[in-house]
Amino acid sequence: MKKFMFVVFLSFATVVTTNSCSNVISSISKAVLTKIGNSLIGNVGDMLQNSGVGNLASRLNLDSKVGSIIKNPILAIAFKGLIANKYQIPLNKIESAYSSFSTLKSVATFIGNNASKEVIDSL
């Protein structure tokens, strides 16, 4: 009976520990995504204002569709350059992933997966 109780206790402790760790990891990821998202929204807003379409800048959020923001090839080039310069991600990597950018959240996730820790920490 003691062996059985020990196994039950050990199983319970493992489940609790695993759930606690995954919650910490998930909240860190959300915090980093929020940090990157806020930076991205600010930078894209500045880019839009400098391009003469600043009326879009005040309505940006992570659910904003990239296609509704980047409406011409010149803005697309500026957007890719912004990501490359600000987040130090190689342009060829951005070019390869660009068609998969549906929302600013997908761009922020891409940045989180490809920018260095130093760049993310500096945001």
Backbone as XML, in Angstrom:
<?xml version="1.0"?>
<chain id="A" units="angstrom">
  <residue number="1" name="MET">
    <atom name="N" x="0.819" y="-1.190" z="0.000"/>
    <atom name="CA" x="0.000" y="0.000" z="0.000"/>
    <atom name="C" x="0.871" y="1.265" z="0.000"/>
  </residue>
  <residue number="2" name="LYS">
    <atom name="N" x="1.977" y="1.212" z="0.767"/>
    <atom name="CA" x="2.868" y="2.372" z="0.801"/>
    <atom name="C" x="3.451" y="2.640" z="-0.582"/>
  </residue>
  <residue number="3" name="LYS">
    <atom name="N" x="3.812" y="1.558" z="-1.298"/>
    <atom name="CA" x="4.352" y="1.718" z="-2.645"/>
    <atom name="C" x="3.322" y="2.378" z="-3.555"/>
  </residue>
  <residue number="4" name="PHE">
    <atom name="N" x="2.098" y="1.933" z="-3.460"/>
    <atom name="CA" x="1.019" y="2.485" z="-4.277"/>
    <atom name="C" x="0.831" y="3.976" z="-3.998"/>
  </residue>
  <residue number="5" name="MET">
    <atom name="N" x="0.802" y="4.354" z="-2.745"/>
    <atom name="CA" x="0.627" y="5.758" z="-2.369"/>
    <atom name="C" x="1.800" y="6.602" z="-2.857"/>
  </residue>
  <residue number="6" name="PHE">
    <atom name="N" x="3.006" y="6.045" z="-2.794"/>
    <atom name="CA" x="4.185" y="6.757" z="-3.279"/>
    <atom name="C" x="4.071" y="7.002" z="-4.784"/>
  </residue>
  <residue number="7" name="VAL">
    <atom name="N" x="3.646" y="5.985" z="-5.525"/>
    <atom name="CA" x="3.492" y="6.120" z="-6.977"/>
    <atom name="C" x="2.419" y="7.161" z="-7.300"/>
  </residue>
  <residue number="8" name="VAL">
    <atom name="N" x="1.308" y="7.129" z="-6.581"/>
    <atom name="CA" x="0.242" y="8.111" z="-6.793"/>
    <atom name="C" x="0.760" y="9.518" z="-6.494"/>
  </residue>
  <residue number="9" name="PHE">
    <atom name="N" x="1.465" y="9.682" z="-5.382"/>
    <atom name="CA" x="2.018" y="10.983" z="-5.018"/>
    <atom name="C" x="2.998" y="11.475" z="-6.078"/>
  </residue>
  <residue number="10" name="LEU">
    <atom name="N" x="3.890" y="10.592" z="-6.514"/>
    <atom name="CA" x="4.884" y="10.957" z="-7.515"/>
    <atom name="C" x="4.206" y="11.364" z="-8.821"/>
  </residue>
  <residue number="11" name="SER">
    <atom name="N" x="3.186" y="10.633" z="-9.224"/>
    <atom name="CA" x="2.447" y="10.971" z="-10.446"/>
    <atom name="C" x="1.785" y="12.336" z="-10.319"/>
  </residue>
  <residue number="12" name="PHE">
    <atom name="N" x="1.160" y="12.585" z="-9.185"/>
    <atom name="CA" x="0.499" y="13.865" z="-8.940"/>
    <atom name="C" x="1.514" y="15.012" z="-8.961"/>
  </residue>
  <residue number="13" name="ALA">
    <atom name="N" x="2.640" y="14.820" z="-8.309"/>
    <atom name="CA" x="3.679" y="15.857" z="-8.263"/>
    <atom name="C" x="4.204" y="16.155" z="-9.663"/>
  </residue>
  <residue number="14" name="THR">
    <atom name="N" x="4.357" y="15.128" z="-10.477"/>
    <atom name="CA" x="4.838" y="15.314" z="-11.846"/>
    <atom name="C" x="3.836" y="16.121" z="-12.663"/>
  </residue>
  <residue number="15" name="VAL">
    <atom name="N" x="2.560" y="15.797" z="-12.545"/>
    <atom name="CA" x="1.520" y="16.523" z="-13.276"/>
    <atom name="C" x="1.471" y="17.981" z="-12.838"/>
  </residue>
  <residue number="16" name="VAL">
    <atom name="N" x="1.511" y="18.235" z="-11.553"/>
    <atom name="CA" x="1.466" y="19.608" z="-11.040"/>
    <atom name="C" x="2.678" y="20.390" z="-11.519"/>
  </residue>
  <residue number="17" name="THR">
    <atom name="N" x="3.858" y="19.793" z="-11.425"/>
    <atom name="CA" x="5.085" y="20.463" z="-11.859"/>
    <atom name="C" x="5.043" y="20.752" z="-13.353"/>
  </residue>
  <residue number="18" name="THR">
    <atom name="N" x="4.621" y="19.779" z="-14.147"/>
    <atom name="CA" x="4.554" y="19.964" z="-15.593"/>
    <atom name="C" x="3.584" y="21.082" z="-15.952"/>
  </residue>
  <residue number="19" name="ASN">
    <atom name="N" x="2.417" y="21.089" z="-15.343"/>
    <atom name="CA" x="1.441" y="22.144" z="-15.625"/>
    <atom name="C" x="1.958" y="23.506" z="-15.198"/>
  </residue>
  <residue number="20" name="SER">
    <atom name="N" x="2.606" y="23.586" z="-14.057"/>
    <atom name="CA" x="3.149" y="24.865" z="-13.598"/>
    <atom name="C" x="4.213" y="25.374" z="-14.548"/>
  </residue>
  <residue number="21" name="CYS">
    <atom name="N" x="5.097" y="24.504" z="-14.995"/>
    <atom name="CA" x="6.162" y="24.911" z="-15.909"/>
    <atom name="C" x="5.590" y="25.364" z="-17.245"/>
  </residue>
  <residue number="22" name="SER">
    <atom name="N" x="4.603" y="24.642" z="-17.772"/>
    <atom name="CA" x="4.048" y="25.037" z="-19.063"/>
    <atom name="C" x="3.326" y="26.373" z="-18.956"/>
  </residue>
  <residue number="23" name="ASN">
    <atom name="N" x="2.698" y="26.657" z="-17.822"/>
    <atom name="CA" x="2.056" y="27.956" z="-17.647"/>
    <atom name="C" x="3.084" y="29.074" z="-17.615"/>
  </residue>
  <residue number="24" name="VAL">
    <atom name="N" x="4.213" y="28.848" z="-16.981"/>
    <atom name="CA" x="5.276" y="29.856" z="-16.941"/>
    <atom name="C" x="5.817" y="30.095" z="-18.341"/>
  </residue>
  <residue number="25" name="ILE">
    <atom name="N" x="6.090" y="29.013" z="-19.073"/>
    <atom name="CA" x="6.617" y="29.146" z="-20.433"/>
    <atom name="C" x="5.615" y="29.888" z="-21.311"/>
  </residue>
  <residue number="26" name="SER">
    <atom name="N" x="4.339" y="29.527" z="-21.198"/>
    <atom name="CA" x="3.324" y="30.170" z="-22.013"/>
    <atom name="C" x="3.190" y="31.651" z="-21.672"/>
  </residue>
  <residue number="27" name="SER">
    <atom name="N" x="3.266" y="32.021" z="-20.395"/>
    <atom name="CA" x="3.145" y="33.433" z="-20.046"/>
    <atom name="C" x="4.372" y="34.221" z="-20.484"/>
  </residue>
  <residue number="28" name="ILE">
    <atom name="N" x="5.534" y="33.603" z="-20.464"/>
    <atom name="CA" x="6.734" y="34.273" z="-20.976"/>
    <atom name="C" x="6.575" y="34.517" z="-22.468"/>
  </residue>
  <residue number="29" name="SER">
    <atom name="N" x="6.095" y="33.538" z="-23.191"/>
    <atom name="CA" x="5.888" y="33.686" z="-24.626"/>
    <atom name="C" x="4.896" y="34.801" z="-24.926"/>
  </residue>
  <residue number="30" name="LYS">
    <atom name="N" x="3.819" y="34.872" z="-24.160"/>
    <atom name="CA" x="2.840" y="35.938" z="-24.363"/>
    <atom name="C" x="3.457" y="37.293" z="-24.058"/>
  </residue>
  <residue number="31" name="ALA">
    <atom name="N" x="4.272" y="37.360" z="-23.023"/>
    <atom name="CA" x="4.923" y="38.623" z="-22.663"/>
    <atom name="C" x="5.876" y="39.069" z="-23.767"/>
  </residue>
  <residue number="32" name="VAL">
    <atom name="N" x="6.635" y="38.134" z="-24.305"/>
    <atom name="CA" x="7.571" y="38.465" z="-25.383"/>
    <atom name="C" x="6.801" y="38.868" z="-26.632"/>
  </residue>
  <residue number="33" name="LEU">
    <atom name="N" x="5.737" y="38.136" z="-26.951"/>
    <atom name="CA" x="4.925" y="38.479" z="-28.114"/>
    <atom name="C" x="4.315" y="39.870" z="-27.956"/>
  </residue>
  <residue number="34" name="THR">
    <atom name="N" x="3.861" y="40.201" z="-26.776"/>
    <atom name="CA" x="3.307" y="41.532" z="-26.514"/>
    <atom name="C" x="4.379" y="42.600" z="-26.694"/>
  </residue>
  <residue number="35" name="LYS">
    <atom name="N" x="5.566" y="42.326" z="-26.183"/>
    <atom name="CA" x="6.693" y="43.269" z="-26.301"/>
    <atom name="C" x="7.036" y="43.509" z="-27.772"/>
  </residue>
  <residue number="36" name="ILE">
    <atom name="N" x="7.158" y="42.424" z="-28.524"/>
    <atom name="CA" x="7.472" y="42.538" z="-29.952"/>
    <atom name="C" x="6.320" y="43.222" z="-30.683"/>
  </residue>
  <residue number="37" name="GLY">
    <atom name="N" x="5.093" y="42.828" z="-30.359"/>
    <atom name="CA" x="3.922" y="43.408" z="-31.013"/>
    <atom name="C" x="3.834" y="44.907" z="-30.819"/>
  </residue>
  <residue number="38" name="ASN">
    <atom name="N" x="4.060" y="45.369" z="-29.613"/>
    <atom name="CA" x="4.019" y="46.815" z="-29.344"/>
    <atom name="C" x="5.093" y="47.550" z="-30.130"/>
  </residue>
  <residue number="39" name="SER">
    <atom name="N" x="6.280" y="46.967" z="-30.188"/>
    <atom name="CA" x="7.368" y="47.566" z="-30.955"/>
    <atom name="C" x="7.013" y="47.604" z="-32.442"/>
  </residue>
  <residue number="40" name="LEU">
    <atom name="N" x="6.509" y="46.483" z="-32.948"/>
    <atom name="CA" x="6.154" y="46.384" z="-34.365"/>
    <atom name="C" x="5.057" y="47.385" z="-34.729"/>
  </residue>
  <residue number="41" name="ILE">
    <atom name="N" x="4.026" y="47.471" z="-33.908"/>
    <atom name="CA" x="2.922" y="48.403" z="-34.178"/>
    <atom name="C" x="3.437" y="49.845" z="-34.216"/>
  </residue>
  <residue number="42" name="GLY">
    <atom name="N" x="4.297" y="50.203" z="-33.275"/>
    <atom name="CA" x="4.873" y="51.549" z="-33.274"/>
    <atom name="C" x="5.714" y="51.821" z="-34.507"/>
  </residue>
  <residue number="43" name="ASN">
    <atom name="N" x="6.542" y="50.856" z="-34.882"/>
    <atom name="CA" x="7.412" y="51.031" z="-36.049"/>
    <atom name="C" x="6.620" y="51.080" z="-37.352"/>
  </residue>
  <residue number="44" name="VAL">
    <atom name="N" x="5.625" y="50.220" z="-37.490"/>
    <atom name="CA" x="4.791" y="50.227" z="-38.697"/>
    <atom name="C" x="3.991" y="51.531" z="-38.751"/>
  </residue>
  <residue number="45" name="GLY">
    <atom name="N" x="3.491" y="51.985" z="-37.615"/>
    <atom name="CA" x="2.777" y="53.259" z="-37.571"/>
    <atom name="C" x="3.649" y="54.413" z="-38.036"/>
  </residue>
  <residue number="46" name="ASP">
    <atom name="N" x="4.890" y="54.444" z="-37.572"/>
    <atom name="CA" x="5.835" y="55.484" z="-38.011"/>
    <atom name="C" x="6.085" y="55.382" z="-39.511"/>
  </residue>
  <residue number="47" name="MET">
    <atom name="N" x="6.259" y="54.153" z="-40.008"/>
    <atom name="CA" x="6.501" y="53.943" z="-41.433"/>
    <atom name="C" x="5.315" y="54.455" z="-42.256"/>
  </residue>
  <residue number="48" name="LEU">
    <atom name="N" x="4.101" y="54.160" z="-41.797"/>
    <atom name="CA" x="2.905" y="54.603" z="-42.520"/>
    <atom name="C" x="2.795" y="56.123" z="-42.513"/>
  </residue>
  <residue number="49" name="GLN">
    <atom name="N" x="3.088" y="56.747" z="-41.383"/>
    <atom name="CA" x="3.034" y="58.214" z="-41.307"/>
    <atom name="C" x="4.056" y="58.826" z="-42.257"/>
  </residue>
  <residue number="50" name="ASN">
    <atom name="N" x="5.247" y="58.260" z="-42.287"/>
    <atom name="CA" x="6.295" y="58.773" z="-43.173"/>
    <atom name="C" x="5.961" y="58.538" z="-44.641"/>
  </residue>
  <residue number="51" name="SER">
    <atom name="N" x="5.092" y="57.565" z="-44.913"/>
    <atom name="CA" x="4.704" y="57.243" z="-46.289"/>
    <atom name="C" x="3.441" y="57.978" z="-46.716"/>
  </residue>
  <residue number="52" name="GLY">
    <atom name="N" x="2.879" y="58.784" z="-45.829"/>
    <atom name="CA" x="1.699" y="59.558" z="-46.175"/>
    <atom name="C" x="0.374" y="58.847" z="-45.961"/>
  </residue>
  <residue number="53" name="VAL">
    <atom name="N" x="0.389" y="57.701" z="-45.319"/>
    <atom name="CA" x="-0.864" y="56.989" z="-45.023"/>
    <atom name="C" x="-1.013" y="56.818" z="-43.514"/>
  </residue>
  <residue number="54" name="GLY">
    <atom name="N" x="-0.761" y="57.884" z="-42.802"/>
    <atom name="CA" x="-0.791" y="57.870" z="-41.344"/>
    <atom name="C" x="-2.159" y="57.618" z="-40.753"/>
  </residue>
  <residue number="55" name="ASN">
    <atom name="N" x="-3.223" y="57.775" z="-41.570"/>
    <atom name="CA" x="-4.567" y="57.532" z="-41.044"/>
    <atom name="C" x="-4.748" y="56.078" z="-40.615"/>
  </residue>
  <residue number="56" name="LEU">
    <atom name="N" x="-3.976" y="55.171" z="-41.169"/>
    <atom name="CA" x="-4.041" y="53.761" z="-40.766"/>
    <atom name="C" x="-3.313" y="53.515" z="-39.446"/>
  </residue>
  <residue number="57" name="ALA">
    <atom name="N" x="-2.345" y="54.342" z="-39.145"/>
    <atom name="CA" x="-1.455" y="54.103" z="-38.003"/>
    <atom name="C" x="-2.195" y="54.024" z="-36.677"/>
  </residue>
  <residue number="58" name="SER">
    <atom name="N" x="-3.211" y="54.839" z="-36.499"/>
    <atom name="CA" x="-3.907" y="54.867" z="-35.209"/>
    <atom name="C" x="-4.806" y="53.651" z="-34.995"/>
  </residue>
  <residue number="59" name="ARG">
    <atom name="N" x="-5.061" y="52.891" z="-36.046"/>
    <atom name="CA" x="-5.955" y="51.734" z="-35.924"/>
    <atom name="C" x="-5.215" y="50.403" z="-35.915"/>
  </residue>
  <residue number="60" name="LEU">
    <atom name="N" x="-3.911" y="50.432" z="-35.840"/>
    <atom name="CA" x="-3.135" y="49.192" z="-35.882"/>
    <atom name="C" x="-3.261" y="48.405" z="-34.588"/>
  </residue>
  <residue number="61" name="ASN">
    <atom name="N" x="-3.347" y="47.091" z="-34.737"/>
    <atom name="CA" x="-3.270" y="46.172" z="-33.606"/>
    <atom name="C" x="-2.734" y="44.846" z="-34.139"/>
  </residue>
  <residue number="62" name="LEU">
    <atom name="N" x="-2.517" y="43.891" z="-33.281"/>
    <atom name="CA" x="-1.921" y="42.627" z="-33.720"/>
    <atom name="C" x="-2.823" y="41.846" z="-34.670"/>
  </residue>
  <residue number="63" name="ASP">
    <atom name="N" x="-4.107" y="42.147" z="-34.681"/>
    <atom name="CA" x="-5.025" y="41.468" z="-35.598"/>
    <atom name="C" x="-5.143" y="42.178" z="-36.944"/>
  </residue>
  <residue number="64" name="SER">
    <atom name="N" x="-4.461" y="43.311" z="-37.101"/>
    <atom name="CA" x="-4.497" y="44.031" z="-38.374"/>
    <atom name="C" x="-3.923" y="43.152" z="-39.477"/>
  </residue>
  <residue number="65" name="LYS">
    <atom name="N" x="-4.629" y="43.100" z="-40.595"/>
    <atom name="CA" x="-4.199" y="42.295" z="-41.738"/>
    <atom name="C" x="-3.070" y="43.016" z="-42.472"/>
  </residue>
  <residue number="66" name="VAL">
    <atom name="N" x="-2.004" y="42.288" z="-42.741"/>
    <atom name="CA" x="-0.863" y="42.878" z="-43.446"/>
    <atom name="C" x="-1.310" y="43.401" z="-44.808"/>
  </residue>
  <residue number="67" name="GLY">
    <atom name="N" x="-2.168" y="42.649" z="-45.494"/>
    <atom name="CA" x="-2.649" y="43.065" z="-46.811"/>
    <atom name="C" x="-3.450" y="44.355" z="-46.801"/>
  </residue>
  <residue number="68" name="SER">
    <atom name="N" x="-4.073" y="44.688" z="-45.683"/>
    <atom name="CA" x="-4.829" y="45.943" z="-45.609"/>
    <atom name="C" x="-3.938" y="47.117" z="-45.209"/>
  </residue>
  <residue number="69" name="ILE">
    <atom name="N" x="-2.737" y="46.817" z="-44.749"/>
    <atom name="CA" x="-1.786" y="47.864" z="-44.355"/>
    <atom name="C" x="-0.805" y="48.139" z="-45.495"/>
  </residue>
  <residue number="70" name="ILE">
    <atom name="N" x="-0.257" y="47.069" z="-46.028"/>
    <atom name="CA" x="0.759" y="47.158" z="-47.082"/>
    <atom name="C" x="0.045" y="46.999" z="-48.418"/>
  </residue>
  <residue number="71" name="LYS">
    <atom name="N" x="-0.283" y="48.138" z="-49.043"/>
    <atom name="CA" x="-1.153" y="48.110" z="-50.216"/>
    <atom name="C" x="-0.435" y="48.318" z="-51.541"/>
  </residue>
  <residue number="72" name="ASN">
    <atom name="N" x="0.864" y="48.538" z="-51.508"/>
    <atom name="CA" x="1.580" y="48.712" z="-52.777"/>
    <atom name="C" x="3.010" y="48.206" z="-52.630"/>
  </residue>
  <residue number="73" name="PRO">
    <atom name="N" x="3.682" y="47.986" z="-53.758"/>
    <atom name="CA" x="5.042" y="47.424" z="-53.712"/>
    <atom name="C" x="6.049" y="48.287" z="-52.957"/>
  </residue>
  <residue number="74" name="ILE">
    <atom name="N" x="5.876" y="49.593" z="-52.998"/>
    <atom name="CA" x="6.819" y="50.472" z="-52.295"/>
    <atom name="C" x="6.682" y="50.288" z="-50.788"/>
  </residue>
  <residue number="75" name="LEU">
    <atom name="N" x="5.437" y="50.205" z="-50.295"/>
    <atom name="CA" x="5.235" y="49.944" z="-48.865"/>
    <atom name="C" x="5.750" y="48.560" z="-48.485"/>
  </residue>
  <residue number="76" name="ALA">
    <atom name="N" x="5.605" y="47.587" z="-49.387"/>
    <atom name="CA" x="6.102" y="46.235" z="-49.100"/>
    <atom name="C" x="7.617" y="46.246" z="-48.926"/>
  </residue>
  <residue number="77" name="ILE">
    <atom name="N" x="8.300" y="46.980" z="-49.794"/>
    <atom name="CA" x="9.762" y="47.086" z="-49.685"/>
    <atom name="C" x="10.139" y="47.775" z="-48.369"/>
  </residue>
  <residue number="78" name="ALA">
    <atom name="N" x="9.435" y="48.852" z="-48.040"/>
    <atom name="CA" x="9.713" y="49.574" z="-46.786"/>
    <atom name="C" x="9.440" y="48.681" z="-45.575"/>
  </residue>
  <residue number="79" name="PHE">
    <atom name="N" x="8.354" y="47.907" z="-45.623"/>
    <atom name="CA" x="7.975" y="47.017" z="-44.525"/>
    <atom name="C" x="9.037" y="45.938" z="-44.312"/>
  </residue>
  <residue number="80" name="LYS">
    <atom name="N" x="9.479" y="45.319" z="-45.398"/>
    <atom name="CA" x="10.520" y="44.284" z="-45.298"/>
    <atom name="C" x="11.827" y="44.888" z="-44.777"/>
  </residue>
  <residue number="81" name="GLY">
    <atom name="N" x="12.158" y="46.085" z="-45.263"/>
    <atom name="CA" x="13.367" y="46.760" z="-44.798"/>
    <atom name="C" x="13.294" y="47.113" z="-43.322"/>
  </residue>
  <residue number="82" name="LEU">
    <atom name="N" x="12.118" y="47.529" z="-42.877"/>
    <atom name="CA" x="11.904" y="47.841" z="-41.464"/>
    <atom name="C" x="12.179" y="46.614" z="-40.603"/>
  </residue>
  <residue number="83" name="ILE">
    <atom name="N" x="11.619" y="45.486" z="-40.990"/>
    <atom name="CA" x="11.814" y="44.251" z="-40.220"/>
    <atom name="C" x="13.291" y="43.852" z="-40.230"/>
  </residue>
  <residue number="84" name="ALA">
    <atom name="N" x="13.916" y="43.943" z="-41.400"/>
    <atom name="CA" x="15.329" y="43.567" z="-41.513"/>
    <atom name="C" x="16.213" y="44.461" z="-40.648"/>
  </residue>
  <residue number="85" name="ASN">
    <atom name="N" x="15.988" y="45.761" z="-40.703"/>
    <atom name="CA" x="16.849" y="46.697" z="-39.978"/>
    <atom name="C" x="16.575" y="46.732" z="-38.484"/>
  </residue>
  <residue number="86" name="LYS">
    <atom name="N" x="15.322" y="46.855" z="-38.120"/>
    <atom name="CA" x="14.969" y="47.010" z="-36.703"/>
    <atom name="C" x="15.219" y="45.732" z="-35.908"/>
  </residue>
  <residue number="87" name="TYR">
    <atom name="N" x="14.912" y="44.592" z="-36.518"/>
    <atom name="CA" x="14.982" y="43.331" z="-35.777"/>
    <atom name="C" x="16.160" y="42.452" z="-36.213"/>
  </residue>
  <residue number="88" name="GLN">
    <atom name="N" x="16.998" y="42.994" z="-37.105"/>
    <atom name="CA" x="18.233" y="42.339" z="-37.554"/>
    <atom name="C" x="17.993" y="40.910" z="-38.040"/>
  </residue>
  <residue number="89" name="ILE">
    <atom name="N" x="17.020" y="40.778" z="-38.932"/>
    <atom name="CA" x="16.710" y="39.496" z="-39.556"/>
    <atom name="C" x="17.120" y="39.616" z="-41.019"/>
  </residue>
  <residue number="90" name="PRO">
    <atom name="N" x="17.831" y="38.626" z="-41.562"/>
    <atom name="CA" x="18.265" y="38.705" z="-42.962"/>
    <atom name="C" x="17.080" y="38.896" z="-43.924"/>
  </residue>
  <residue number="91" name="LEU">
    <atom name="N" x="17.269" y="39.773" z="-44.892"/>
    <atom name="CA" x="16.213" y="40.106" z="-45.840"/>
    <atom name="C" x="15.731" y="38.882" z="-46.618"/>
  </residue>
  <residue number="92" name="ASN">
    <atom name="N" x="16.648" y="37.980" z="-46.968"/>
    <atom name="CA" x="16.222" y="36.792" z="-47.721"/>
    <atom name="C" x="15.276" y="35.915" z="-46.901"/>
  </residue>
  <residue number="93" name="LYS">
    <atom name="N" x="15.468" y="35.878" z="-45.600"/>
    <atom name="CA" x="14.578" y="35.117" z="-44.714"/>
    <atom name="C" x="13.196" y="35.782" z="-44.662"/>
  </residue>
  <residue number="94" name="ILE">
    <atom name="N" x="13.181" y="37.105" z="-44.647"/>
    <atom name="CA" x="11.917" y="37.852" z="-44.642"/>
    <atom name="C" x="11.194" y="37.650" z="-45.970"/>
  </residue>
  <residue number="95" name="GLU">
    <atom name="N" x="11.940" y="37.746" z="-47.067"/>
    <atom name="CA" x="11.355" y="37.529" z="-48.400"/>
    <atom name="C" x="10.708" y="36.152" z="-48.490"/>
  </residue>
  <residue number="96" name="SER">
    <atom name="N" x="11.372" y="35.142" z="-47.963"/>
    <atom name="CA" x="10.843" y="33.775" z="-48.015"/>
    <atom name="C" x="9.554" y="33.624" z="-47.217"/>
  </residue>
  <residue number="97" name="ALA">
    <atom name="N" x="9.454" y="34.335" z="-46.120"/>
    <atom name="CA" x="8.297" y="34.192" z="-45.229"/>
    <atom name="C" x="7.183" y="35.197" z="-45.516"/>
  </residue>
  <residue number="98" name="TYR">
    <atom name="N" x="7.460" y="36.199" z="-46.320"/>
    <atom name="CA" x="6.526" y="37.319" z="-46.491"/>
    <atom name="C" x="5.110" y="36.878" z="-46.876"/>
  </residue>
  <residue number="99" name="SER">
    <atom name="N" x="4.992" y="35.919" z="-47.756"/>
    <atom name="CA" x="3.654" y="35.491" z="-48.200"/>
    <atom name="C" x="2.845" y="34.841" z="-47.075"/>
  </residue>
  <residue number="100" name="SER">
    <atom name="N" x="3.511" y="34.421" z="-46.002"/>
    <atom name="CA" x="2.801" y="33.799" z="-44.876"/>
    <atom name="C" x="2.366" y="34.822" z="-43.822"/>
  </residue>
  <residue number="101" name="PHE">
    <atom name="N" x="2.736" y="36.077" z="-43.999"/>
    <atom name="CA" x="2.349" y="37.113" z="-43.040"/>
    <atom name="C" x="0.889" y="37.499" z="-43.279"/>
  </residue>
  <residue number="102" name="SER">
    <atom name="N" x="-0.002" y="36.993" z="-42.446"/>
    <atom name="CA" x="-1.419" y="37.326" z="-42.610"/>
    <atom name="C" x="-1.802" y="38.526" z="-41.739"/>
  </residue>
  <residue number="103" name="THR">
    <atom name="N" x="-1.324" y="38.544" z="-40.510"/>
    <atom name="CA" x="-1.627" y="39.635" z="-39.574"/>
    <atom name="C" x="-0.324" y="40.136" z="-38.955"/>
  </residue>
  <residue number="104" name="LEU">
    <atom name="N" x="-0.406" y="41.251" z="-38.249"/>
    <atom name="CA" x="0.789" y="41.729" z="-37.546"/>
    <atom name="C" x="1.212" y="40.741" z="-36.465"/>
  </residue>
  <residue number="105" name="LYS">
    <atom name="N" x="0.266" y="39.982" z="-35.938"/>
    <atom name="CA" x="0.619" y="38.955" z="-34.953"/>
    <atom name="C" x="1.495" y="37.882" z="-35.596"/>
  </residue>
  <residue number="106" name="SER">
    <atom name="N" x="1.196" y="37.495" z="-36.831"/>
    <atom name="CA" x="2.041" y="36.500" z="-37.502"/>
    <atom name="C" x="3.428" y="37.072" z="-37.778"/>
  </residue>
  <residue number="107" name="VAL">
    <atom name="N" x="3.507" y="38.371" z="-38.060"/>
    <atom name="CA" x="4.811" y="39.021" z="-38.254"/>
    <atom name="C" x="5.569" y="39.061" z="-36.925"/>
  </residue>
  <residue number="108" name="ALA">
    <atom name="N" x="4.880" y="39.407" z="-35.844"/>
    <atom name="CA" x="5.515" y="39.447" z="-34.520"/>
    <atom name="C" x="6.015" y="38.060" z="-34.119"/>
  </residue>
  <residue number="109" name="THR">
    <atom name="N" x="5.246" y="37.035" z="-34.436"/>
    <atom name="CA" x="5.672" y="35.662" z="-34.148"/>
    <atom name="C" x="6.913" y="35.314" z="-34.960"/>
  </residue>
  <residue number="110" name="PHE">
    <atom name="N" x="6.922" y="35.697" z="-36.234"/>
    <atom name="CA" x="8.095" y="35.484" z="-37.088"/>
    <atom name="C" x="9.316" y="36.184" z="-36.485"/>
  </residue>
  <residue number="111" name="ILE">
    <atom name="N" x="9.141" y="37.411" z="-36.049"/>
    <atom name="CA" x="10.243" y="38.158" z="-35.435"/>
    <atom name="C" x="10.723" y="37.436" z="-34.180"/>
  </residue>
  <residue number="112" name="GLY">
    <atom name="N" x="9.788" y="36.994" z="-33.355"/>
    <atom name="CA" x="10.149" y="36.278" z="-32.130"/>
    <atom name="C" x="10.934" y="35.010" z="-32.391"/>
  </residue>
  <residue number="113" name="ASN">
    <atom name="N" x="10.641" y="34.354" z="-33.510"/>
    <atom name="CA" x="11.337" y="33.114" z="-33.852"/>
    <atom name="C" x="12.659" y="33.345" z="-34.566"/>
  </residue>
  <residue number="114" name="ASN">
    <atom name="N" x="12.879" y="34.550" z="-35.103"/>
    <atom name="CA" x="14.061" y="34.772" z="-35.938"/>
    <atom name="C" x="15.013" y="35.862" z="-35.463"/>
  </residue>
  <residue number="115" name="ALA">
    <atom name="N" x="14.559" y="36.758" z="-34.625"/>
    <atom name="CA" x="15.449" y="37.807" z="-34.112"/>
    <atom name="C" x="16.298" y="37.233" z="-32.978"/>
  </residue>
  <residue number="116" name="SER">
    <atom name="N" x="17.447" y="37.819" z="-32.775"/>
    <atom name="CA" x="18.312" y="37.348" z="-31.691"/>
    <atom name="C" x="17.734" y="37.763" z="-30.340"/>
  </residue>
  <residue number="117" name="LYS">
    <atom name="N" x="18.147" y="37.063" z="-29.312"/>
    <atom name="CA" x="17.707" y="37.369" z="-27.946"/>
    <atom name="C" x="18.097" y="38.798" z="-27.578"/>
  </residue>
  <residue number="118" name="GLU">
    <atom name="N" x="19.268" y="39.232" z="-28.013"/>
    <atom name="CA" x="19.738" y="40.581" z="-27.700"/>
    <atom name="C" x="18.805" y="41.641" z="-28.287"/>
  </residue>
  <residue number="119" name="VAL">
    <atom name="N" x="18.363" y="41.410" z="-29.528"/>
    <atom name="CA" x="17.457" y="42.368" z="-30.171"/>
    <atom name="C" x="16.140" y="42.418" z="-29.412"/>
  </residue>
  <residue number="120" name="ILE">
    <atom name="N" x="15.592" y="41.259" z="-29.086"/>
    <atom name="CA" x="14.311" y="41.209" z="-28.371"/>
    <atom name="C" x="14.443" y="41.836" z="-26.987"/>
  </residue>
  <residue number="121" name="ASP">
    <atom name="N" x="15.543" y="41.559" z="-26.311"/>
    <atom name="CA" x="15.755" y="42.144" z="-24.980"/>
    <atom name="C" x="15.860" y="43.665" z="-25.029"/>
  </residue>
  <residue number="122" name="SER">
    <atom name="N" x="16.321" y="44.204" z="-26.155"/>
    <atom name="CA" x="16.510" y="45.655" z="-26.262"/>
    <atom name="C" x="15.220" y="46.406" z="-26.587"/>
  </residue>
  <residue number="123" name="LEU">
    <atom name="N" x="14.151" y="45.686" z="-26.883"/>
    <atom name="CA" x="12.885" y="46.353" z="-27.251"/>
    <atom name="C" x="12.239" y="47.011" z="-26.050"/>
  </residue>
</chain>
